[in-house]
Amino acid sequence: MKQTQKALAIFMSTAMVGGVLAGCGQSASTAAPSSDAAQSTTTQQDPAPAGEKIEITYWDQNASETRTALYNHLIEGFEKENPDIKVNLVPIPAADAKAKYDVAIQSNTAPDCGGVSQYWMSDFIVQDALVPLDDYISNWANAGDMLEMYQQSIRDMAPDGNTYALAFSVTLPTVWVNNQLVADAGAEMPKDWLEVCSLAKTLTDTTKGQYGFSIRGGAGSSQQFEQMMYMHSGEAKMFDEAGNSTANDPAHVELLEQFADLYMNATPESDLTNGYAEMVAAFDSGTAAMIFHNLGSYGEHKKTLGDGNFTAITTLESKQGTQAIVSNGATCNTVFKDSKNPEAAFRWISYLNEHEACSYFNEQIGQIPCNQQALKDSWVEGVSHMKNAADSILSEKCTLITLPINVTGYYDLHNNQLVQGFQQVLLGEISAQDYLDGWAASMTQLKKEYDDYLKSMDK
């Protein structure tokens, strides 16, 4: 398999790197107790000689001073309860992480384990770089606390259906709403995306320089709208049984037509090319009553608007009656095949994903822990947007829709074609139907090429 890696690295495209998410935290809690050591039927490990420790290396793919301190705290607790294991932490800046993993895999020097973005994993799996964790998980006493919908998403992305990672933290797409502007208009919070569009018009008063919504029309716009449209339709399948993309689902066309009608009627004209920073600034200044981003911008809204003056809506009712959460991947922990001690590596990453450690870490960085017990902790209950997100995730009506981030060329399509087309729809130069038909045709072709490639690699 290793001799194919140069071709694989050229073929697989993973151009997008996740940013550091803003958040807030309360006081630190105690590190988590260790999980039972899982036994693998696919790998073997020689025990360390008496009195010697097994050493494993863990890469943090989104390094910062804060995160390093958090990991060091957790490592101290883990090593006290696992005196036979020493964890060496290697902080990797987010901008360099994917490239460093690629080089390490090519040179057979990957770490024992590390943090990875879910959308990198298809690349790593095809290169035969990751250890399937199913046998370890089956012997892990606290595996039932993991959020199954995110674990299933990880399995769904693997060509062989195996579990190659543990989901550690996520953030949710969010409609941010200015409470005061809604109250002044005597309006109610929207329950679905069509109500968002209607409310945006109600909250617009151009004589005051007030708009109901700020659209992200520049970089990242098509990806944000992709989340909106699947939240609206509730369509869980990215491709139908014939392999055709569902991007041009009638519900998606409906929403895009409504959304495009907001441009310059309920949004600033500058939204056509605005990116994240301009959109957030419009909301935080009160110029825009609503924006769509994710929970990561909470810290900025809190600084400018103050607690209690805005609402985070993380789920809206879909056309299918569900509360659809759309994911472009979780932050995960995984074990690499270059590890000489995969069992010890799994003991560490399972420790990170257990209740106390997962809760402690995610509280400090302001993200959502992928552990059911952690979602019920007091710090989650005490922060309104976190509680709303947790309630959504744990709801029986909730469905998780994972975007086709594993399909090679997906991000290039967004960056090189779909943003420009989105702007043309806003300007009325092309119809919503034509745009989404083109989007679907491109994704259908990319999926066919990806599937053919997997077949050629006997995956």
N, C-alpha and C positions, 0 to 999 in steps of 0.2 A: 504493500500500500504506500510505503514511504516514497517509492520512486515516482509516484504520480503527483506528489505534492506541488511541484513547481507549476504544472499545468493547472492543478486545482486552484492554486493561489491566484493565477492569472484570471481564471474563469470566474471565480466567486467574487462578487462585488459587495462590499459593505462600507460605503463611503461616509455614512452618517455617524457622528459620535455624540452621545447624549451629554447634555450640560449638567452642571451642578445645580440642584434644586434648592431654592431658598426654603427655610422653615423656621420653626421655633421649638424650644424645648423647655421642660421644667427641670427639676433636680434629677441627678443621676440615681439610678437604682443599682441593686446588687447584680453581679454577673450571673449568668444562667448556670444551673446544674448541668453536668455532662450527660449526654445520651448514652445508652448501652452501646457497646462496640458491636457494629454490624459485621456479619460474616459474609464474605463474598465467595461465590462458587466459580467466579471467572478469573480472579487474581489471587496470588499468594504473596505472603509477606513473611520474611524471616524475622523472628523475634530478636530484639536487641539483646546483646550479651548482658549478663547480670551486671547491674550497676550503671549501665549506659542508657542514654536516652535516644529514642527515635527522633530525628529532626525532620520537620516538614517545612516547606516554604509556601506562603500564601501571598498572592498579589492582590493589593487593593487597586482596582482599575479607575478610581476617581479620587485620587489622593488629595488631602488637605491637612493642615495642622490639626483641625478639629477631629477629622476622621482617624488620623493616626493615634491621637490620644484615646479615642474611644476603643479602637482595636487593641491598643496596648493594655487597656483596662480589662478587656474581655480575655485577652491572652493570659494575663496574670491569673484570673479566675479559673480558666480552663486548665492551665498547667498545675495549679494546686490540686485539682481533682483528677488530673491525669499526669502524675509525676513521671510517667514513662515517655512522655511526648514533649518536645520543645518546638514551638511555632516561631518561625522566622518571618516577620512581616516585611514585605517590600512594597512601599507606596509608589504607584505609577500615576503620573498626571493623566487626566482624562483624555487630553488631546493626543497622547502618545500610546495609550493602552492597546488599542486594536493592533497597531503596527508592531508593537513589542511582542504581543502574543503571536502574531504571524511569523515573525523572525524566530521566536523560540520554538514554535512548532516545526518549522522547516529545519532547524538545526538540532532537533531532539533534545532541547533544553528547557522545555516548558516547566513551570512550577508544579509542585504536587497538587495544588489547588488554587483557586482564585475567584474573584468576583468578575462576572461577565455580563454584558447586556444580552438579553434573549435574542436580539436580532443578529448577533454574531454567531450564534450557535450552529446554524445550518452549515455555515462555512467550516466550522471546527469539526462537526460530525462527519461531513463528507471527507475531510482529511484524516479521519480515523484518529482524532486527537483526544477524544474524551472517553472516560470510563462510564459505561452504563451503570446506573445506580440502583436499579430495581431490586437486586438481591440484598444490597445494604439496607434499602428502605424497608424491605419486608421484615427485617430483623431489628428495626429501630422502634423502640417502645413508644415514642411520641410522634411517629409519622402521621397519625390521625389528626394532629393539630394543624397540619399544613392546609392552606387554602386549596382545595381540590380543583377548583376551576382554573387556577393558574398552573397547577401541576399538569392538568390535562392539556392545557395550551402548549406546554413544553413538550409533552409526548406527541401532540398533533403535528408539531413542526419537524419531528424526527422521521426520516424516511422509513425506519424500522419500527417506529412506535415505542421505542424504549425511552426511559427517563434519564436524561443526561445532566440534569441540574436541579437544584432546589430554589424555588422562587423566594427571594428574600425581602424585597420591598417594591412598591409600585406607587405611581401617582395616577390620579384620575383626570380625564378631561372634565372641564368645569365651566359652567356659565356663571360669571361673576356679576352680581346685581347690586346697584346702589339703592339701599333701602329707603333713603330719604326721598329720592326722586320718584320712586314707586308710590310711596305714601302721599306725596304732594299731588300726584295725579289721581289718587283714589283708586289705584289699580291693585290687582292681585298678582302674586308670583306665578310665572308661567308653568304649565304642567307638561307641555310638549313643545317641539321645535316650532310648530306653526304658531303657537301662542307666543313664543319668543319673538317671532317676526312681527306679529300683530302688536305686541307690547312695545316693540322698538319704535313703531310709528306713533303710538300714543304718547310716548315719552319724549318725542322730538319737538323742540320749540326753537326754530332757527333764529327768532328775534332775540333770544337769550344766548345764542351760541351753544345750545344744548341739543345733543343728538341721542337717539335711543340706543344706538349700537355703534361700536367701532369694529370694522372689518380688518382682518389681517390680509391685505391684498398682495403683499410682496412675498419675500422668501418664507417658505413654510405654509403658505396659504392653502394650497391644495391638500396638504396632509391634515390640516385642521378641518377643512371641509369634509374630508373623507371620514373623520371621526363623527362629525355632525350627521352625515347622511346615513351611516349605519346605526347610529343612535336613534335616528328618526324611523328608519325602516324596520329595525330589529332583525334584519336578515343576517343570520349567523354564518352562512356559507359564502366564502369569497368567490368560489367557483361552483357551477352546477355540475351535475353528473357527467355532462359531456365535456367538462373542462373549460366552459365559458365563464368569464368574469361576470359578477353580478353588479359591477359598478354602475351600470345603466338601468338598474331596477327602477320601475315607474315611481316608487316613493322617493328615490333619489332625485329624479328629474323634477318632481313636484317641489321638493325642498329647495333645490337650486334656483328654480324660477322665482319662488317667494323670496329667497335670500338675495338674489341679484337685484330684485326690485327695491331693496333697502338702500342700495348704493346711491348716494347723493339725495335720496329722499329722507332717509333716517340716519345717514352716516356722513362724516366729513368727506369732501372730495379727495383729500389727500390719502384716504384709506387705500386707494388703488395700488400704491407702492409701499405703504407702510408695513413695517415689520413688527416684531415683538415689542421692542422698546417704545415705539410710538403708540401702539395700541394700549399698552399698560399705562402710559402717561396720560392718554385721553381719559381712561377710566379713573385714575387716581386724582386727576384734576377736577373731576365732575363734568367734563365736557361730554363724555359718553356714559350713558346710564348702564350699559351692559357690554361685556366682552366675553369671548370664549378663549380659554387657555387651558391651564391645568392647576392643580393645587400648589404647584411650585411657586406661583407668584403671590401666595398669601402674605409673605413677609413684607413685600412692597406695599400691598394694599393696607396692611395694618399700620405701617408707618405714616401713610398719608391720610387715610380716611378714619382710622381708629377702630378698635374692636366694637362690634355691634352695629356698625354703620353700613355693612355690606353682607351679602349672603352668597354662599357657594352652593350652586345646584349641580350635583354630580350625576344625577340620573333624571331623565325625562321619560315620559311614557312613549313607547314606540308604537308604530302602527299595528304591531302584533300584540299589544297589551302588556309587553314586558318592560322591565327597566334594564335597558341595554347599556352595559359598560364596554367601551371600545378601548382595546389595549394595543399599543405598538411595542409591547414587550415589557417584561419585568426585569429588575436587576436580580441576578441569580448567583449562586455559588455552585462551583463544579469541581470535579477531580480530573486531572489530565493523565493520559496513558503513560507519559514519561515518568510518572511518580514511581518510586521504588517502594513506597509505603502507602498504597491507596487506602488501606483500612484506617490507618491513623489520620489520613487526610479527610476521610469521610467523618470520622469522629469529631474533627474540628468543625467542618462545615455544618454538620447536623447540630452541633452545640450552638453555633451562630443562629440557626433557624429555630431553636427551641424558644419557648415562651419568654423567659426573662431576658435572655440576650437579645432576641429579635425585638422585643419591646423597648429595651434600654437604648439600643442603637438607633432605632427609627424615631424614638421620641426626640433624641438630640438633634437629628438632621431634618425632622419635620416631614417624614414620609410615612406611607402606610405599611405596616408590617404584614407579611404574608403568613401570619399565624393567627388562628381563630381565637386563641386565648388572649393574645396580645391586643386584639381588636376590642376586647371587653375591659381593658385596663382603665384606671381612673383618668390618666392623662388623655386618653382618646375621648372618653366621655366628657371631659372638661373643656375641650376645644371644639367649637360648634362645627367647623368644616370637617374636622376629623371624625366626629361622631356621625355626621351626615354620610360621610364616605363609608364608614364602618357599617352603619345601618343598611346602606345600599348593597354593599358586598354580601352581607349576611342574610339579605332578604331572599325569600323563596321565589320572588318574582324576578330576581336579578339573573341576567344571562351575560356571559363574557364573550365578546366578539374580538378575535385576534386578527389584526390586519395581516396581509400576506407578506410579512417582512422577511420570510425565508426565501422568497422567490428572487433569484438573481436578476438584477436590473431594476428592482422595485424603486429604490431610492433615486437611481439615475433618472427614471421616468418622471418622478415628481420634480426633481431639481431642473431637468433640462427641457421638459415639455409642459407638464401640467400646470405649473404656476402661470406661464404665459397664457395658456388657454383659459384659465380661471379669470384672469384680468380681461380677456376678450369677452367673456360672458358678462362680466360686470358692465362693460362698456356697450353691450348690446351688439357686438360685432359678430358673434356666433350664438346659436341657441343653446340652451341647457341640454337639450336632447342630443344635438350634434356633438357637443363637447363630451358628454358622458358616453356616447357611442364610441367615440375615438379612444377614450380612456379604457373602456372595456375591451376593445379590440387589441390595444397594446398589451394590457395585462394578460389576456388570453394567449397571445403569442409568447410572451415571456414565460408563462406557466408551461406551455408546450415545450419550449426549449429547455426549461429547467427539468421537466420530467424526462425528456429524452436524454439529457445529460446523466441524470441519476441512473437510468437504465443502462447507459453505456458503462457506468462505473459499477454496475451490478448492485445497486443500492435498492 
